[in-house]
Amino acid sequence: MRKVVKLMTSARRIAHRLLCNRLTMTRWPVLTLILVLLTVLGVSCSKNDITVSTHELKIKRGTKTVFFINTSDTPEIDKDKTIQLVVQHEDILRINESVISIHANETTPIEIEAIGAGHSVVFANTSSTVLDVDDVFVRVTVFKIIELDTFSLAVGWIYFLAWSISFYPQIYYNWQRKSVVGLNFDFIILNLVGFTLYALFNLGLYLIPEIQQEYLKRNPRGLNPVKLNDIVFAVHAAIATLFTLIQCFIYEREGQRVSTIARIILSLFGVFLFISVILAAVAVLHWLDFLYYCSYVKLTITLIKYVPQAYMNYRRKSTVGWSIGNIFLDFTGGSLSMLQMIVDSYNYDDWRSIFGDPTKFGLGLFSVAFDIFFIVQHYVLYRHTNYEDRTDQEEKNINRHTEGSYKVSPQNTSPEEREGLV
């Protein structure tokens, strides 16, 4: 970028000299036109010649830190230009300078003092039509206790691992029994669709530049919410659920199938997303909106996916076939996720993230509530009920009754029957 700026600067200087020479304009009009275009292009290339050393800072309340404003050697900057730094929440941050004189090829340190916990942004304004300060911003997170910040990070990794391995107890249980009887197929197919859409959302927002640009356009100082671990979890969850679905085809299932209600719900989701794809393809809505629609379907599935399994357990009066290990790991992940949100809300003094936008916390609480219900079903309601043992015992009773009904003995036969037996 700096080499391009230097080239444009030299071109503008030459263009200025030639434009001032009428003889040059007369003899070489094409060359003059090219240089004029280079001059205009050079002005556009001077954009974003003012940058900051970082866009993210995290500091402890009561401490100070520094970030730097860097300028290139573009000539337009050396013309008594100034920018004004603005603090979004002055009760959280304080800066040592608010009006900065800009000079070419210079680095200016800006000191930040954290006076309160929370989230804030330092950004720049300018009255100059030449300078572009869109890239001059720093998102600052101020925490109260550094140990809580470390604890929150550890909790985050623990619930990430718990959720990641929560799929395997059910897979192992199916393999051990060579049966999926008791595992509701509606739950599996809804889970597969949900995690596939979640993976699609994460991959699109993380890998596709056009979608990233649209997101940043709508959130100028925002941060891409998708991280690499989000992609790893979503893709892994979709693959593990697909493997569980394959088990449903190769192991004993006693005629179980996806219910009509689940088929209708999935069909409605399919029609909705198909229409959204068409609208995005013809540019009626942006692909970012399509990804948002995918995430809305995923949230809806999260709300309803546990209901079929809970009802199936109630109808069978048994939890055999439904791995309790999966439930304990899911309960651990959901509980720690909510714990992290509470710890962060206290440490960053940001309770609005829970009560102002309760979607994430509410979904976590909803999932944990269902986990508790499954635990109650397994250990309390149907603790003395074993569906498979009961079925086997009923079959033995039927066989014994059948054998007793057709048992023939001399004491119970007539003389004619005894003669026939002889």
N, C-alpha and C positions, 0 to 999 in steps of 0.2 A: 504494500500500500504506500509506503513512504517513497519507493522508487517511482511509482506512478505519479505521486504528488509532485516530486521533483521534476519529472518530465513535463507535466502540465504547467508547472511554474515557469520553466524555461520557455515553453511554447508561448505562454501568455506574454512574456517579456519581449520575445521576438515579434509577436503579433502586434504589440503596442508600437514598437518602433516602425514596423512596416506600414501600419495603418496611418501613422503620422506622415508617411512619405507618399505624396500624391503620385509620384512617378512610378513607384512600386505598384500602387493600386491600378494604374493604367496599363502597365506592361504585363503584369502577372495577376489578373483578376481571380483566376482559379486558385492560385496559391494563397491569395489574400482571403478567399472564402474559406479555404481549409483551415487556415490559422484562426479565423473568427470562430469556426466551429470548435476548434481545440480550446479556444479561450472559454467558450460557454461550457464545454465538457469539463474543463479544469475547475470551473466554479462548482459544478456538481460534484466533482471528486473531492472537493474540500470538505464535503459533509463528513460528519463523524470523525473529524480531525481532533476532537476533544473527547477524551475517554477517561475512565477511572480505573484504578488498579484492581478493583474487585467490585462485584455486584452483591456480594453476600458477606455480612459480618455477624459474628455472635460474640457478645461480651457480657461480663458480669456487671450487675448494677453497682454503681459507685466507683467504677473504673473508667479509664480513658483508653482510646485507641486512635489510630491514624489511618486514613486512606489518602491516596494521591490522585490529583487531577493532572493528566498528561496532555500536552498539546504538541502537534506536529510543527514543521517549519513552513507551513503554508503562509504566504505573504499577507493574506487578508486578516490573519490573526493579529499582525503587528500594526493595528490601526486603532489603538485605544478602545478595545472591546472589553466589555465586562459581562459577567454572568452573576446571577443571584442564586444562592443556595437556599432552599426552602426545606424545613423540617416538618414532616407530616404531623407528628404528635410532639409538641414542645414539652409536654409533661413527662416524656420518656427520654428524649435526647436534647443535647445542647451542643452547638458547634462554635468554634472560636472565631470564625469569619463567615459572614453571610454574603458579602459582595466581594467578588474575586476579579482582579484585573488579569486579563488574558494576554500572554505574550507567546510568540512562536517558540517552539522547541523548548518548552519549560515544564518542570514538574513542580506542582504546588501541593504541599502537605495540608490536609484538613484534619483538625483534631476533633474527635467526637467524645463527649462525656455522657455516660449513661446515668440518668438521674431517676429513672423509674423502670420497672419491668414491663415487658410487652414487645410489640412489633411496631416498627416505624420505618419510614423511607425518607432518605435525603435525596432531593432531586434539584435540578437546575432550571432556571428561567433566564431568558435574555430577550432584549428588544432588538437585537441585531438580526437583519435578514440574511446575513452571510453565515453566521455560526449555526451549527446544528447541535443541540444539547440533548437530543432524545436519548443518547447513550450514557448521559451523565446522571446516574442514580445509583444508590446503594441501599439495599434492604438490610435493616439492622434488627437483630433479635437480642433482646436483653433479658437475661435470666437472673433469678435471685440467688440460687444456691448451685454451685457447680456440681456438687455430689448428686443432686437430683437430676441434673442434666445427664450425668454418666449413668445413673440408675435407669432413666428413661430409655437411653440407648440400649442398655442391656436387656431391659424388658421387651423392647422392640424386636431384638434378635431372637429372644426365647419364644415369643408368640409366633414369629415367622416360622421357626423350626417346628413348633407344635402343630400349626396349621398345615405345614408342608407334609409332615409324616402322618397326619390324621387319616389319610386315605388308605394306608397300608394294613391296618388291623382288619378292615373289612375284606380286602383282597386276600389276605392270609386265611381269614376265617372261611371264605368261600372255597379256597383251595383245600383247606383241611377237611371240610365236610363234603367236598365235591358236589355241592348243592348251593343254590341261591334261594331256596324256599325260605320265606320270611323276609327277604329283602325286597322292598317295594320298587317296582320298575319305574313308576312315575317319578319317584325321588331321583333315580339314576339319570333318566333322560332329561329332567329339568336341570339337574346339576350340570350335566354335560353341555347343554345349550347355554346355561348361565356362564360357566367358566370359559367357554369358547368365545362368547361375546366380550367378556372381560379381557381376555387375551387380545382380541381384535382391537379393542379400545386402547390398550396399553401399547401395542405394537405400532398402531397408527400414529399416536401422539408422540411416540419416542423415535420413530424411524423415518417418517415422511416429512420432508422439509416444508412442503406446502401447507400441511396441517399445522406444523409448529409455527410458521409465520402467521397464519390466521389466528392461532391462539394468542400469540404475543401482540398481535394487532388489537385484539379485544381486551387484552390485559397488558398494557404497555410496560408496566414494571413488574409483571407477574413472573413466576417461576414455573417451569414445566413441572406439573405435579407427578409425572410418571418417572420412576427411577428404575434402574436395572433389576433390582430385586422384585419389583412389581411384575415385570415381564417374566422373570424366572418362575415366580409363584403361579401366575396365571396359566402359563403354558404347561407347567408341570401338573397343575391341578386338572387341566383339560385332558392331558394324556393319561393320568391315573384313573380318572373317571371313565374314559374310553376303554381302558383295560378292564375295569369292573363291568362295563356293559358287555364286553366280549365274553366275560365269564358267564353272563346271563344266558348266552347262546350255547355254551359248551357243557354247562353243568345242569344237573337236575333242577327243574323249576316248577313241576306239577301244574303245568298249564297257565302259569302266571303270564300276564302281558300288560302292556301299557293301557291304562283305562281310557274310556271314551272322553271323559272330562279332560284328561291331560292332552289327548289328541286335539281337542277343540282349542284349548288354551295355546298350545304350540302352533296351531294353524293361524290363530289370530296374531300371535307374535310374528309368524313368518310373513303374513300379508302386510303387516305394518312395516317390517324391515324391508320387504321387497319394494313397496311403494317409496320408501325413503331412499333406497339405492337408485331407483329411477330418477327421482327428483334431484339427487346429487349428481347423477350422470349428465343430466341436461342443465345443470348449473342453476336450478331453482333454489336449492339450498347448498350450503357448503358441506364438504366431506367431514369437517369438524362437527357439524350438527348431526350428521349421520352417526358418528361415533358417540355423541351424547345420547342419541336415541338408543343405541346399543347398551349404553350404561344404564339407561332407565329400565330397559327390559331386564337386565341383570338384577337390578334392585328389586323389581317386582317378583322375579323368580325367587330371590332370597326370602321374601316375605311368605311365599306359599309352598316352597319345596318340602318343608318338613311335615306338612299336614297329612299327605297320603300315608307316610310311614307311621305316624302316630295313630292314625285311624286303623291301619292294618294291624298294628299291635293290639289295639283295643278289640277289634273284631275276632282275632285269633286268641285273645287272652294270653298272649305269650310274646316274648321278645327274641325267641330263638330264630337265628338267621340274621339278626341285626346286631352288629358288633358294638358292644359297650365300650371297647377301647377307642373306637372312632369318636364316640360321644365325649369321653373324658378328655381327649386331646383337643377336640373342638371347643369344649368348655374352658379348657386351660387357655387356648388362644384367644377366645372371645373375652374372657375375664381380664387377661393381661392387656389386651388392646384397650379396653375401657379404663383400666388402671393407668396406662400410659397417657391417655387423654386427660384424665383427672390430674395426674402429676404435672403434665405440661401446662395445663390451664392454671394451676397454682404457681408454678415456677415462672411462667411468662405473664402471669396476671391477665390471662386471656380466657375468662369463663364464657365469653361470647361464642367461642368455637364449639361449646357444648350446648348452651341454652339458646344462643342466637341461631344456630344452624344444627338442629338436633338429629339430622338424617343419619350420619355415620354412627353417632353414639346410640341412637334408637335402634338401628339395625343390629349393632353388636348386642344390645340388651335383649332384643327379640330372639336372636340366635341362642344366647345363653339361657333364656327362659325355656326354650324348647329343649335344650340339653338337660336342664333340670327335670323337665317333664319326662324325658326318656329315662333318666336315672331313676325317677320314682316308679315308672312302669316296670323297670327291670328288677329293682331291689325291694319294692314294696307291693305294688298291685299284683304283679304276676311272679312273685318270688318263688312260690311253691308250684308254679305251673310250668311244665316242660312240654311244649307242643309235640315234639317228636316222640318223647317217651310215652305221652298219652296216646298218640296215634298207634304206636307199636303195641301198647297194652290192649287197646281196643281191638286191634287185629287179632291178637292172641285170644282174647275173650270170644271173638266171633268164631275163630277156628275151633276152640274148645267146645263152644256151644254146638257147632255144626257136627263135630265128631261125636258128641254125646247123643245128638238127635238120630244119628244113623248107626249107632252101635247096636249090634245084634247079639243077644245072649239066649241060651236055651231056656232060662227061667222066664224070660219075657216073651216067649213065642208059643203059639198054639201047637197042638199035636200035629196038625197038618203041616205047619211051617217047619216043625222039627224033622218030620219025615222028608220034607224037601231038602233040608240042610244035610240030612244023611245021604 
